Amino acid sequence: MRDPRKAIEQKANVRRCFRRLLLDHEEKPTSETMIILRELARFCYANRPTAKISPRLGNIDPLAMAIAEGRREVFLYILNILNTDDAVFDRLLTQYHQQEIDP
């Protein structure tokens, strides 16, 4: 089983990498980041329905819809990472540490 503390620390590290890559020194998206996020929003169906109609049968294609939902999930993950505060990870690590002390 995966160590919860390491999982939290890894997630915090991934967050720092995303933020360092996509935000400026004031923690605001750069103009390049906005171009990337707009393109990802388009590609990942961020603002559109993910229901896909089969051109051959005329009904909803569940496989195509699942793929589109997967894209959307990745986009939302990136937005969540960019908007998550360091305090969230600090709180999780503190709670985990407290559970080790008081099982």
Secondary structure by P-SEA (a helix, b strand, c coil): cccaaaaaaaaaaaaaaaaaacccccccccaaaaaaaaaaaaaacccccccccccccccccaaaaaaaaaaaaaaaaaaaaaaccaaaaaaaaaaaaaaaacc
